[in-house]
Amino acid sequence: MDVSRFRNSPSGRVVQANAGGVAYWAFVPAPLPPAFPPDAELMRVSSQAAYALGELAALGRGLANPHLLIGPFLRREAVLSSRIEGTQAGIAELYAYEAGQLSAPRAAPASVSDVQEVFNYVRALEYGMERLATLPVGLPLIREVHERLMQGVRGGMAAPGEFRHVQNWIGHHGCTLVDADYVPPPVPEMLEALDAFEGYLHSFTDEYPPLVRLSFIHYQFEAIHPFLDGNGRVGRLLTSLLLMSWQLLPLPLLYLSAYFEWYRPRYYDLLSAVSERGAWREWTLFFLQGVVEQARDASDRSRRLHDLESKWRERLTGARAPALALKLAESLFVSPILTIPQAQKLLDVTYPTALRCVEKLVEARILQPTSGATYGRAFAAERILAIVNDPVRSDDATYRFPAPSIN
């Protein structure tokens, strides 16, 4: 690590350590919160983010069945957060994997291990949301989430659920502790930093707005890098869990991974800039702009999914479809790829009855066969997949995140 880049940083200190007889430098982030005065632009963007998040929260509370949206949003986050770490699985492949189908309609090829990694993200976030009822967001919950994230996948042998006992580092493939781009705190300093980090999670004594605090927390976790693998994904999971724990959202509808993925080089550069020169303002503006953009995007997708569900219900009611077909159509918002046996299990009916329900949805252009095979066929609600995965807004204009107003 080039110590000259970090030596004068107001965000932490450099320390010298030794591993196997090799001396190296590491960076130890200072405890939160940082000391930087909010300015007019920061307060303006913070207010925009809070307003956009409030609109999304109101939309979630006002929907007749908002839980139909949780599955698609959570899986989109799982795909994009894992993609930042290098996986190639897409949303259709994830749904196909959950349906027991390793191929998916018009999906790019992905290895089973990649899809398993994304699926673990879904499981970890679902587990974390359940645990919020009995356990506050802190180090125990973070370890539990990490354990589920890393089970049976790449890095799964790297002590799932345990903070690291050895030094790790970040850099190009094949680099060492000496020439790494960034070396997080050695283990003793890491444990001290985690203790202070947990204290900040549970303390609201500073005057910063909650979303600004979230930007601090996201950076700090990345800087501490307490696990041997999976730190980036756990850090993004942590943001989602805190939004619910702090009651900023009633449901898990906002995720920032799409924004971070689109601006991946900028994302990493700004995290590094905080460590190197205390660029808290630039990082916080970037983070808040992400909240604005993703809250608006989530509101747009929520309305489109809700409108689609209403349209399908009207279509099936008009065609005098049985109640079982209506129930099956509703279930597609949770799992938009299914087989006849899965429909049979979901509806608790005989195979012929399940087949008739699926055929009714095919006739109504709600489901489409994923192949021409007759045995083991899967069916997809491609309209749901398009809304969840589509970078196009409801006005049919190509939607790309506007560049944050950062100098």
C-alpha beads as a LAMMPS data file, in Angstrom:
LAMMPS data file: protein, C-alpha beads

407 atoms
406 bonds

1 atom types
1 bond types

-500.0 500.0 xlo xhi
-500.0 500.0 ylo yhi
-500.0 500.0 zlo zhi

Masses

1 110.0

Atoms # bond

1 1 1 0.000 0.000 0.000
2 1 1 1.326 3.427 -0.946
3 1 1 1.392 4.973 2.506
4 1 1 1.926 8.471 1.098
5 1 1 -1.666 8.452 -0.191
6 1 1 -3.068 7.957 3.311
7 1 1 -0.533 9.521 5.666
8 1 1 -2.228 12.924 5.945
9 1 1 -5.832 11.765 5.737
10 1 1 -8.246 13.280 8.276
11 1 1 -10.383 10.112 7.983
12 1 1 -7.988 7.814 9.839
13 1 1 -4.392 6.854 10.451
14 1 1 -1.820 4.506 8.977
15 1 1 -0.166 1.841 11.106
16 1 1 2.722 -0.471 10.391
17 1 1 2.251 -4.186 10.963
18 1 1 4.081 -7.428 10.264
19 1 1 2.898 -10.655 8.675
20 1 1 5.250 -13.594 8.259
21 1 1 8.244 -11.364 8.694
22 1 1 7.039 -8.897 6.047
23 1 1 6.381 -5.345 7.194
24 1 1 3.447 -3.530 5.636
25 1 1 1.241 -0.472 6.138
26 1 1 -2.488 -0.539 6.848
27 1 1 -5.195 2.098 7.208
28 1 1 -7.355 2.411 10.341
29 1 1 -10.476 4.573 9.843
30 1 1 -11.272 7.077 12.591
31 1 1 -14.465 6.523 14.603
32 1 1 -17.682 8.020 13.250
33 1 1 -19.011 10.622 12.802
34 1 1 -16.578 12.634 10.703
35 1 1 -16.249 16.336 11.334
36 1 1 -17.259 18.235 8.227
37 1 1 -19.766 21.107 8.096
38 1 1 -22.850 20.473 5.940
39 1 1 -23.271 23.087 3.205
40 1 1 -26.271 24.283 1.212
41 1 1 -25.867 21.750 -1.590
42 1 1 -25.513 18.838 0.807
43 1 1 -28.630 19.885 2.706
44 1 1 -30.530 20.345 -0.563
45 1 1 -29.657 16.862 -1.842
46 1 1 -30.302 15.397 1.616
47 1 1 -33.783 16.935 1.579
48 1 1 -34.410 15.596 -1.925
49 1 1 -33.356 12.119 -0.816
50 1 1 -35.582 12.233 2.273
51 1 1 -38.535 13.429 0.181
52 1 1 -38.056 10.745 -2.494
53 1 1 -37.734 8.088 0.193
54 1 1 -40.852 9.399 1.919
55 1 1 -42.811 9.168 -1.329
56 1 1 -41.664 5.573 -1.775
57 1 1 -42.633 4.753 1.808
58 1 1 -46.095 6.266 1.275
59 1 1 -46.510 4.280 -1.927
60 1 1 -45.577 1.080 -0.109
61 1 1 -48.109 1.782 2.647
62 1 1 -50.837 2.648 0.148
63 1 1 -50.645 -0.434 -2.050
64 1 1 -53.352 -3.021 -1.473
65 1 1 -50.823 -5.861 -1.510
66 1 1 -47.329 -4.355 -1.220
67 1 1 -45.791 -7.710 -0.298
68 1 1 -46.097 -8.728 -3.947
69 1 1 -43.321 -6.227 -4.673
70 1 1 -40.834 -7.449 -2.090
71 1 1 -39.711 -10.553 -3.988
72 1 1 -38.968 -8.850 -7.336
73 1 1 -37.164 -5.914 -5.723
74 1 1 -35.123 -8.112 -3.414
75 1 1 -34.023 -10.366 -6.273
76 1 1 -33.074 -7.439 -8.471
77 1 1 -30.893 -6.165 -5.640
78 1 1 -29.326 -9.611 -5.196
79 1 1 -28.397 -9.779 -8.885
80 1 1 -26.926 -6.274 -9.062
81 1 1 -25.089 -6.361 -5.737
82 1 1 -23.482 -9.671 -6.690
83 1 1 -22.673 -8.354 -10.161
84 1 1 -20.520 -5.638 -8.599
85 1 1 -18.432 -8.494 -7.191
86 1 1 -18.097 -10.170 -10.594
87 1 1 -20.969 -12.678 -10.881
88 1 1 -22.727 -12.967 -14.247
89 1 1 -26.145 -14.317 -13.252
90 1 1 -29.238 -12.378 -14.324
91 1 1 -32.684 -11.995 -12.793
92 1 1 -34.269 -14.588 -15.119
93 1 1 -31.556 -17.108 -14.268
94 1 1 -32.107 -16.535 -10.559
95 1 1 -35.838 -17.152 -10.887
96 1 1 -35.172 -20.194 -13.085
97 1 1 -32.751 -21.566 -10.496
98 1 1 -35.385 -21.169 -7.784
99 1 1 -37.878 -22.937 -10.048
100 1 1 -35.468 -25.843 -10.516
101 1 1 -34.670 -24.856 -14.102
102 1 1 -31.044 -24.078 -14.933
103 1 1 -31.963 -22.464 -18.240
104 1 1 -34.061 -19.341 -18.555
105 1 1 -35.803 -17.463 -21.356
106 1 1 -33.408 -15.159 -23.222
107 1 1 -30.922 -15.181 -20.348
108 1 1 -27.173 -15.011 -20.786
109 1 1 -25.342 -18.141 -19.690
110 1 1 -24.187 -18.149 -16.085
111 1 1 -22.531 -20.800 -14.007
112 1 1 -24.507 -22.573 -11.318
113 1 1 -22.046 -21.238 -8.746
114 1 1 -22.790 -17.664 -9.801
115 1 1 -26.528 -18.213 -9.498
116 1 1 -26.074 -19.909 -6.121
117 1 1 -24.127 -16.875 -4.941
118 1 1 -26.959 -14.566 -5.966
119 1 1 -29.520 -16.887 -4.368
120 1 1 -27.549 -16.770 -1.119
121 1 1 -27.860 -12.984 -1.188
122 1 1 -31.652 -13.365 -1.307
123 1 1 -31.577 -15.818 1.602
124 1 1 -29.268 -13.612 3.648
125 1 1 -31.396 -10.507 3.196
126 1 1 -34.633 -12.372 3.908
127 1 1 -33.046 -13.794 7.048
128 1 1 -31.821 -10.364 8.122
129 1 1 -35.275 -8.844 7.700
130 1 1 -36.818 -11.603 9.804
131 1 1 -34.211 -11.154 12.541
132 1 1 -34.962 -7.437 12.832
133 1 1 -38.010 -8.409 14.875
134 1 1 -35.811 -9.813 17.642
135 1 1 -32.292 -8.482 17.096
136 1 1 -31.095 -4.916 16.429
137 1 1 -28.675 -4.211 13.623
138 1 1 -25.259 -4.767 15.159
139 1 1 -22.260 -7.047 14.986
140 1 1 -24.134 -10.278 15.910
141 1 1 -26.692 -9.759 13.140
142 1 1 -23.962 -8.807 10.659
143 1 1 -22.144 -12.078 11.402
144 1 1 -25.323 -14.119 11.034
145 1 1 -26.119 -12.514 7.684
146 1 1 -22.575 -13.127 6.472
147 1 1 -22.801 -16.794 7.435
148 1 1 -25.840 -17.294 5.221
149 1 1 -24.375 -15.251 2.407
150 1 1 -21.232 -17.380 2.178
151 1 1 -22.620 -20.891 2.668
152 1 1 -21.497 -23.257 -0.085
153 1 1 -20.262 -20.615 -2.536
154 1 1 -17.063 -18.903 -3.637
155 1 1 -15.339 -17.825 -0.431
156 1 1 -17.483 -20.237 1.546
157 1 1 -14.374 -21.664 3.207
158 1 1 -13.346 -18.177 4.383
159 1 1 -14.866 -18.459 7.878
160 1 1 -18.567 -17.728 7.191
161 1 1 -20.058 -15.734 10.057
162 1 1 -16.684 -14.931 11.623
163 1 1 -14.706 -11.736 11.585
164 1 1 -11.284 -12.327 10.124
165 1 1 -8.363 -13.510 12.265
166 1 1 -5.745 -12.603 9.656
167 1 1 -4.933 -9.623 7.505
168 1 1 -6.689 -9.130 4.186
169 1 1 -6.106 -6.597 1.420
170 1 1 -7.573 -5.142 -1.767
171 1 1 -5.788 -4.855 -5.096
172 1 1 -5.134 -6.344 -8.497
173 1 1 -4.981 -10.104 -8.950
174 1 1 -1.748 -11.503 -7.569
175 1 1 -0.813 -8.450 -5.524
176 1 1 0.642 -8.761 -2.008
177 1 1 0.261 -6.863 1.220
178 1 1 3.134 -4.645 0.177
179 1 1 1.802 -3.568 -3.232
180 1 1 -1.966 -3.753 -2.505
181 1 1 -4.115 -0.727 -3.308
182 1 1 -5.677 -0.764 0.147
183 1 1 -4.967 -2.668 3.364
184 1 1 -7.699 -2.457 6.026
185 1 1 -6.931 -2.430 9.753
186 1 1 -4.862 -5.275 11.253
187 1 1 -6.916 -7.565 13.467
188 1 1 -6.383 -5.768 16.824
189 1 1 -7.217 -2.384 15.319
190 1 1 -10.085 -3.966 13.365
191 1 1 -11.701 -5.192 16.570
192 1 1 -11.419 -1.735 18.105
193 1 1 -12.876 -0.166 14.953
194 1 1 -15.786 -2.633 14.946
195 1 1 -16.564 -1.818 18.568
196 1 1 -16.727 1.902 17.746
197 1 1 -18.711 1.119 14.587
198 1 1 -21.363 -0.763 16.539
199 1 1 -21.560 2.083 19.021
200 1 1 -22.336 4.477 16.176
201 1 1 -25.006 2.133 14.794
202 1 1 -26.862 2.394 18.103
203 1 1 -26.192 6.071 18.807
204 1 1 -28.139 9.040 17.426
205 1 1 -26.377 11.788 19.342
206 1 1 -24.947 13.602 16.309
207 1 1 -26.972 16.100 14.277
208 1 1 -26.632 14.481 10.866
209 1 1 -29.840 13.341 9.086
210 1 1 -30.386 9.550 8.958
211 1 1 -29.514 9.213 5.267
212 1 1 -26.262 11.100 5.769
213 1 1 -25.495 8.745 8.662
214 1 1 -26.140 5.830 6.304
215 1 1 -23.505 7.151 3.921
216 1 1 -21.005 7.292 6.798
217 1 1 -21.861 3.756 7.872
218 1 1 -21.529 2.356 4.365
219 1 1 -18.052 3.809 3.955
220 1 1 -16.923 2.762 7.435
221 1 1 -17.874 -0.872 6.974
222 1 1 -16.042 -1.016 3.647
223 1 1 -12.971 0.623 5.200
224 1 1 -12.884 -1.822 8.132
225 1 1 -13.411 -4.813 5.775
226 1 1 -13.948 -7.232 8.669
227 1 1 -14.519 -10.460 6.690
228 1 1 -12.170 -12.431 4.487
229 1 1 -14.744 -12.340 1.680
230 1 1 -18.202 -10.904 1.067
231 1 1 -17.595 -7.475 2.592
232 1 1 -19.103 -5.508 -0.288
233 1 1 -22.298 -7.538 -0.356
234 1 1 -22.696 -7.435 3.427
235 1 1 -22.146 -3.673 3.375
236 1 1 -24.942 -3.206 0.850
237 1 1 -27.188 -5.595 2.785
238 1 1 -26.525 -3.509 5.877
239 1 1 -27.888 -0.379 4.199
240 1 1 -31.125 -2.182 3.306
241 1 1 -31.548 -3.508 6.834
242 1 1 -30.920 -0.124 8.443
243 1 1 -33.526 1.568 6.256
244 1 1 -36.098 -0.765 7.787
245 1 1 -34.626 -0.860 11.289
246 1 1 -34.693 2.951 11.476
247 1 1 -38.275 2.880 10.123
248 1 1 -37.380 4.958 7.091
249 1 1 -39.236 2.412 4.965
250 1 1 -42.093 0.074 5.954
251 1 1 -40.958 -2.520 3.409
252 1 1 -37.657 -3.377 1.694
253 1 1 -38.311 -1.400 -1.482
254 1 1 -35.114 0.662 -1.856
255 1 1 -31.765 -0.792 -2.868
256 1 1 -28.674 1.089 -4.023
257 1 1 -26.772 -1.625 -5.875
258 1 1 -28.190 -0.632 -9.271
259 1 1 -26.798 2.868 -8.767
260 1 1 -23.445 1.578 -7.499
261 1 1 -23.217 -0.882 -10.382
262 1 1 -23.944 1.775 -12.991
263 1 1 -21.336 4.091 -11.460
264 1 1 -18.975 1.352 -10.308
265 1 1 -15.650 3.162 -10.996
266 1 1 -16.996 6.338 -9.390
267 1 1 -18.292 4.336 -6.435
268 1 1 -14.906 2.820 -5.693
269 1 1 -13.014 6.048 -6.404
270 1 1 -15.101 8.013 -3.924
271 1 1 -14.754 5.370 -1.199
272 1 1 -10.990 5.535 -1.721
273 1 1 -11.056 9.335 -1.689
274 1 1 -12.575 9.349 1.794
275 1 1 -9.722 7.174 3.086
276 1 1 -7.005 9.079 1.246
277 1 1 -8.034 12.699 1.742
278 1 1 -11.204 12.824 3.780
279 1 1 -13.527 13.485 0.825
280 1 1 -16.648 12.987 2.915
281 1 1 -18.660 15.667 1.144
282 1 1 -18.165 14.164 -2.322
283 1 1 -18.956 10.646 -1.119
284 1 1 -22.044 11.738 0.828
285 1 1 -23.427 13.707 -2.135
286 1 1 -22.933 10.667 -4.357
287 1 1 -24.662 8.389 -1.847
288 1 1 -27.612 10.751 -1.362
289 1 1 -28.043 11.183 -5.107
290 1 1 -28.234 7.409 -5.295
291 1 1 -31.075 7.413 -2.773
292 1 1 -32.929 10.007 -4.862
293 1 1 -32.528 8.089 -8.113
294 1 1 -33.260 4.656 -6.700
295 1 1 -36.281 5.826 -4.704
296 1 1 -37.770 7.338 -7.856
297 1 1 -36.913 4.231 -9.848
298 1 1 -38.446 1.968 -7.189
299 1 1 -41.624 4.084 -7.132
300 1 1 -41.873 3.803 -10.908
301 1 1 -41.358 0.032 -10.934
302 1 1 -43.773 -0.405 -8.003
303 1 1 -46.538 1.367 -9.887
304 1 1 -45.851 -0.610 -13.054
305 1 1 -45.983 -3.927 -11.213
306 1 1 -49.117 -2.894 -9.330
307 1 1 -50.792 -1.763 -12.574
308 1 1 -49.837 -5.038 -14.242
309 1 1 -51.309 -7.060 -11.387
310 1 1 -54.576 -5.081 -11.644
311 1 1 -54.666 -5.500 -15.434
312 1 1 -54.193 -9.237 -15.186
313 1 1 -56.876 -9.548 -12.523
314 1 1 -59.352 -7.658 -14.721
315 1 1 -58.411 -9.778 -17.736
316 1 1 -58.930 -13.050 -15.898
317 1 1 -62.124 -11.875 -14.223
318 1 1 -63.500 -10.807 -17.584
319 1 1 -62.659 -14.224 -18.999
320 1 1 -64.430 -15.850 -16.029
321 1 1 -61.271 -17.639 -15.000
322 1 1 -61.514 -19.769 -11.842
323 1 1 -60.279 -18.403 -8.536
324 1 1 -57.331 -20.799 -8.674
325 1 1 -56.089 -19.137 -11.865
326 1 1 -56.315 -15.733 -10.176
327 1 1 -54.331 -17.065 -7.238
328 1 1 -51.694 -18.499 -9.557
329 1 1 -51.387 -15.194 -11.436
330 1 1 -50.859 -13.342 -8.163
331 1 1 -48.147 -15.792 -7.139
332 1 1 -46.153 -14.920 -10.260
333 1 1 -45.081 -11.647 -8.654
334 1 1 -43.227 -13.727 -6.093
335 1 1 -41.936 -16.353 -8.545
336 1 1 -42.487 -15.472 -12.232
337 1 1 -41.022 -18.748 -13.550
338 1 1 -42.724 -22.007 -12.633
339 1 1 -43.434 -25.579 -13.712
340 1 1 -46.693 -27.534 -13.615
341 1 1 -45.618 -29.498 -10.493
342 1 1 -44.794 -26.231 -8.746
343 1 1 -48.196 -24.823 -9.657
344 1 1 -49.739 -28.059 -8.351
345 1 1 -47.931 -27.661 -5.029
346 1 1 -48.707 -23.970 -4.757
347 1 1 -52.420 -24.440 -5.380
348 1 1 -52.642 -27.780 -3.524
349 1 1 -54.527 -29.397 -6.403
350 1 1 -54.159 -32.350 -8.752
351 1 1 -51.772 -32.207 -11.700
352 1 1 -54.590 -31.911 -14.298
353 1 1 -56.122 -28.993 -12.374
354 1 1 -52.766 -27.247 -12.144
355 1 1 -52.221 -27.812 -15.861
356 1 1 -55.592 -26.237 -16.677
357 1 1 -54.749 -23.191 -14.544
358 1 1 -51.413 -22.732 -16.266
359 1 1 -53.046 -23.141 -19.677
360 1 1 -55.594 -20.486 -18.693
361 1 1 -52.756 -18.063 -17.943
362 1 1 -51.075 -18.932 -21.241
363 1 1 -54.334 -18.237 -23.089
364 1 1 -54.550 -14.877 -21.291
365 1 1 -50.987 -14.032 -22.419
366 1 1 -49.819 -13.886 -18.811
367 1 1 -47.504 -16.903 -19.001
368 1 1 -45.315 -17.972 -21.911
369 1 1 -43.635 -21.396 -22.332
370 1 1 -39.870 -21.095 -22.073
371 1 1 -39.298 -23.866 -24.638
372 1 1 -41.151 -26.154 -26.985
373 1 1 -40.547 -29.241 -24.865
374 1 1 -43.539 -31.034 -23.396
375 1 1 -41.807 -32.754 -20.471
376 1 1 -40.578 -30.645 -17.584
377 1 1 -41.675 -27.433 -19.256
378 1 1 -41.255 -24.138 -17.435
379 1 1 -43.426 -21.086 -17.963
380 1 1 -42.424 -17.468 -17.490
381 1 1 -44.307 -14.263 -16.766
382 1 1 -42.040 -12.313 -19.080
383 1 1 -43.809 -9.007 -18.444
384 1 1 -42.840 -9.156 -14.766
385 1 1 -39.264 -10.029 -15.656
386 1 1 -39.130 -7.086 -18.050
387 1 1 -40.366 -4.574 -15.461
388 1 1 -37.974 -5.823 -12.794
389 1 1 -34.970 -6.005 -15.101
390 1 1 -35.715 -3.267 -17.637
391 1 1 -33.652 -0.042 -17.646
392 1 1 -36.528 1.638 -19.497
393 1 1 -38.974 3.840 -17.606
394 1 1 -42.740 3.767 -18.049
395 1 1 -42.586 6.641 -20.576
396 1 1 -40.512 4.289 -22.789
397 1 1 -37.530 6.651 -22.714
398 1 1 -34.199 4.997 -22.100
399 1 1 -33.478 5.545 -18.420
400 1 1 -29.953 6.090 -17.225
401 1 1 -29.017 7.552 -13.893
402 1 1 -28.078 11.219 -14.366
403 1 1 -24.566 12.116 -13.311
404 1 1 -24.432 13.355 -9.707
405 1 1 -23.766 17.067 -9.327
406 1 1 -20.311 16.633 -7.823
407 1 1 -17.252 18.707 -8.670

Bonds

1 1 1 2
2 1 2 3
3 1 3 4
4 1 4 5
5 1 5 6
6 1 6 7
7 1 7 8
8 1 8 9
9 1 9 10
10 1 10 11
11 1 11 12
12 1 12 13
13 1 13 14
14 1 14 15
15 1 15 16
16 1 16 17
17 1 17 18
18 1 18 19
19 1 19 20
20 1 20 21
21 1 21 22
22 1 22 23
23 1 23 24
24 1 24 25
25 1 25 26
26 1 26 27
27 1 27 28
28 1 28 29
29 1 29 30
30 1 30 31
31 1 31 32
32 1 32 33
33 1 33 34
34 1 34 35
35 1 35 36
36 1 36 37
37 1 37 38
38 1 38 39
39 1 39 40
40 1 40 41
41 1 41 42
42 1 42 43
43 1 43 44
44 1 44 45
45 1 45 46
46 1 46 47
47 1 47 48
48 1 48 49
49 1 49 50
50 1 50 51
51 1 51 52
52 1 52 53
53 1 53 54
54 1 54 55
55 1 55 56
56 1 56 57
57 1 57 58
58 1 58 59
59 1 59 60
60 1 60 61
61 1 61 62
62 1 62 63
63 1 63 64
64 1 64 65
65 1 65 66
66 1 66 67
67 1 67 68
68 1 68 69
69 1 69 70
70 1 70 71
71 1 71 72
72 1 72 73
73 1 73 74
74 1 74 75
75 1 75 76
76 1 76 77
77 1 77 78
78 1 78 79
79 1 79 80
80 1 80 81
81 1 81 82
82 1 82 83
83 1 83 84
84 1 84 85
85 1 85 86
86 1 86 87
87 1 87 88
88 1 88 89
89 1 89 90
90 1 90 91
91 1 91 92
92 1 92 93
93 1 93 94
94 1 94 95
95 1 95 96
96 1 96 97
97 1 97 98
98 1 98 99
99 1 99 100
100 1 100 101
101 1 101 102
102 1 102 103
103 1 103 104
104 1 104 105
105 1 105 106
106 1 106 107
107 1 107 108
108 1 108 109
109 1 109 110
110 1 110 111
111 1 111 112
112 1 112 113
113 1 113 114
114 1 114 115
115 1 115 116
116 1 116 117
117 1 117 118
118 1 118 119
119 1 119 120
120 1 120 121
121 1 121 122
122 1 122 123
123 1 123 124
124 1 124 125
125 1 125 126
126 1 126 127
127 1 127 128
128 1 128 129
129 1 129 130
130 1 130 131
131 1 131 132
132 1 132 133
133 1 133 134
134 1 134 135
135 1 135 136
136 1 136 137
137 1 137 138
138 1 138 139
139 1 139 140
140 1 140 141
141 1 141 142
142 1 142 143
143 1 143 144
144 1 144 145
145 1 145 146
146 1 146 147
147 1 147 148
148 1 148 149
149 1 149 150
150 1 150 151
151 1 151 152
152 1 152 153
153 1 153 154
154 1 154 155
155 1 155 156
156 1 156 157
157 1 157 158
158 1 158 159
159 1 159 160
160 1 160 161
161 1 161 162
162 1 162 163
163 1 163 164
164 1 164 165
165 1 165 166
166 1 166 167
167 1 167 168
168 1 168 169
169 1 169 170
170 1 170 171
171 1 171 172
172 1 172 173
173 1 173 174
174 1 174 175
175 1 175 176
176 1 176 177
177 1 177 178
178 1 178 179
179 1 179 180
180 1 180 181
181 1 181 182
182 1 182 183
183 1 183 184
184 1 184 185
185 1 185 186
186 1 186 187
187 1 187 188
188 1 188 189
189 1 189 190
190 1 190 191
191 1 191 192
192 1 192 193
193 1 193 194
194 1 194 195
195 1 195 196
196 1 196 197
197 1 197 198
198 1 198 199
199 1 199 200
200 1 200 201
201 1 201 202
202 1 202 203
203 1 203 204
204 1 204 205
205 1 205 206
206 1 206 207
207 1 207 208
208 1 208 209
209 1 209 210
210 1 210 211
211 1 211 212
212 1 212 213
213 1 213 214
214 1 214 215
215 1 215 216
216 1 216 217
217 1 217 218
218 1 218 219
219 1 219 220
220 1 220 221
221 1 221 222
222 1 222 223
223 1 223 224
224 1 224 225
225 1 225 226
226 1 226 227
227 1 227 228
228 1 228 229
229 1 229 230
230 1 230 231
231 1 231 232
232 1 232 233
233 1 233 234
234 1 234 235
235 1 235 236
236 1 236 237
237 1 237 238
238 1 238 239
239 1 239 240
240 1 240 241
241 1 241 242
242 1 242 243
243 1 243 244
244 1 244 245
245 1 245 246
246 1 246 247
247 1 247 248
248 1 248 249
249 1 249 250
250 1 250 251
251 1 251 252
252 1 252 253
253 1 253 254
254 1 254 255
255 1 255 256
256 1 256 257
257 1 257 258
258 1 258 259
259 1 259 260
260 1 260 261
261 1 261 262
262 1 262 263
263 1 263 264
264 1 264 265
265 1 265 266
266 1 266 267
267 1 267 268
268 1 268 269
269 1 269 270
270 1 270 271
271 1 271 272
272 1 272 273
273 1 273 274
274 1 274 275
275 1 275 276
276 1 276 277
277 1 277 278
278 1 278 279
279 1 279 280
280 1 280 281
281 1 281 282
282 1 282 283
283 1 283 284
284 1 284 285
285 1 285 286
286 1 286 287
287 1 287 288
288 1 288 289
289 1 289 290
290 1 290 291
291 1 291 292
292 1 292 293
293 1 293 294
294 1 294 295
295 1 295 296
296 1 296 297
297 1 297 298
298 1 298 299
299 1 299 300
300 1 300 301
301 1 301 302
302 1 302 303
303 1 303 304
304 1 304 305
305 1 305 306
306 1 306 307
307 1 307 308
308 1 308 309
309 1 309 310
310 1 310 311
311 1 311 312
312 1 312 313
313 1 313 314
314 1 314 315
315 1 315 316
316 1 316 317
317 1 317 318
318 1 318 319
319 1 319 320
320 1 320 321
321 1 321 322
322 1 322 323
323 1 323 324
324 1 324 325
325 1 325 326
326 1 326 327
327 1 327 328
328 1 328 329
329 1 329 330
330 1 330 331
331 1 331 332
332 1 332 333
333 1 333 334
334 1 334 335
335 1 335 336
336 1 336 337
337 1 337 338
338 1 338 339
339 1 339 340
340 1 340 341
341 1 341 342
342 1 342 343
343 1 343 344
344 1 344 345
345 1 345 346
346 1 346 347
347 1 347 348
348 1 348 349
349 1 349 350
350 1 350 351
351 1 351 352
352 1 352 353
353 1 353 354
354 1 354 355
355 1 355 356
356 1 356 357
357 1 357 358
358 1 358 359
359 1 359 360
360 1 360 361
361 1 361 362
362 1 362 363
363 1 363 364
364 1 364 365
365 1 365 366
366 1 366 367
367 1 367 368
368 1 368 369
369 1 369 370
370 1 370 371
371 1 371 372
372 1 372 373
373 1 373 374
374 1 374 375
375 1 375 376
376 1 376 377
377 1 377 378
378 1 378 379
379 1 379 380
380 1 380 381
381 1 381 382
382 1 382 383
383 1 383 384
384 1 384 385
385 1 385 386
386 1 386 387
387 1 387 388
388 1 388 389
389 1 389 390
390 1 390 391
391 1 391 392
392 1 392 393
393 1 393 394
394 1 394 395
395 1 395 396
396 1 396 397
397 1 397 398
398 1 398 399
399 1 399 400
400 1 400 401
401 1 401 402
402 1 402 403
403 1 403 404
404 1 404 405
405 1 405 406
406 1 406 407
